[in-house]
Amino acid sequence: MSGTYREILQRVCVSFSLVFFAVFFLSSCGKPLEASSDDAEMQSYHFVTNIDGTEMKIPEHVERIAAVYGPVYEICTALGAEERIVVAADVQFENFPWALKILKRIGELPHLENVHSSVSFEELQKYSPDLVLTFNRPNELSQLRRAGIAAVNGLTPRTLDDEKALVKVYADALGGNAPERADLFTQFFDRKLQKITEKTSLLTEEEKPSVYYAGVDLLTTYGNQSDLVEAIEAAGGIPVMKELNAGNHTAINYEQLASWNPDYIFIDHGGMNDRQTVEEILEGTEKNRRYQSISAVKNQQMYLVPSGTFYWDMGIQKILLIEYMAEILHPDLFPDLDMKQELTEFYSIFFSYDLSADEAERILNREDPDED
């Protein structure tokens, strides 16, 4: 081999080594060396189990939340995660002027339209969420999975324990300090519930009035697959819907309601999808002759459930609903139960908002906030 050829070959080898070293060095500076794909997977994700036993793969660090399902905006707020929400939904504030006043960012965020019907995947993708809190609709959940976007689907709690467990599911998915906030919520819920049930549990069946809970309209109710049945029992009532094998928002007919003939009727969840407000439902019922034979109507024992930031039948405020019903059903048992004080305490702890006495009274009376 000639000297010239040997020199050329040496130069090529040296040049190749320098290029290889430079590429390796720059790559190492740009990002840390990765472990195996299995290790990276374990470091980046964890699994959260929903209340129906379904496992959901969730990023370890959630930074961009799409709050799509109705109750989840106030739940995220209560769990300290409102600042991470990048898009909300129309149903979370259109009927809730108090949400716009109390929840700090809900009026500023972009929102998805008509989410009760469907969620536009293309529109949702514009906000690059790493976690979507959405409805329990299989097609939409499959679409999110195929796109590699984590999701938690909202489920109907069947018991009051489910209610607390569901908050913990969301907390485990959100991460950060949310699990500690969920523990605080559970302790608060249990403490308030015990104060009610330690008295209502001593009632005889004869001392408990029969109760019907309506939502959306008068002939839509909640069966034994909803925690509203247990909520009524905790408040010292007999839920007439207890034998109805159904969940939330189940249609019945007039004959069924008349046969139950409840002593009390509570009306909630009005105004959804441009339907009647609870005030309109009450007015229509009082004017309709065929309802006059029902005990609650005849004796003017129909009550419009407050809402505030969201409906009390399915949001995080269920403990307030139990207290509210208990005070109405058994005023002699709870002479010191002050719903304005209870509401103020809840909103201070979980929404970081200090209600004035006037604001608390307005919420309980289903009145809008004063215009600033």
Order of alpha helices (4+ residues) and beta strands (2+ residues): alpha-alpha-beta-beta-beta-alpha-beta-alpha-beta-alpha-beta-alpha-beta-alpha-alpha-beta-beta-alpha-beta-beta-alpha-beta-alpha-alpha-beta-alpha-alpha-alpha
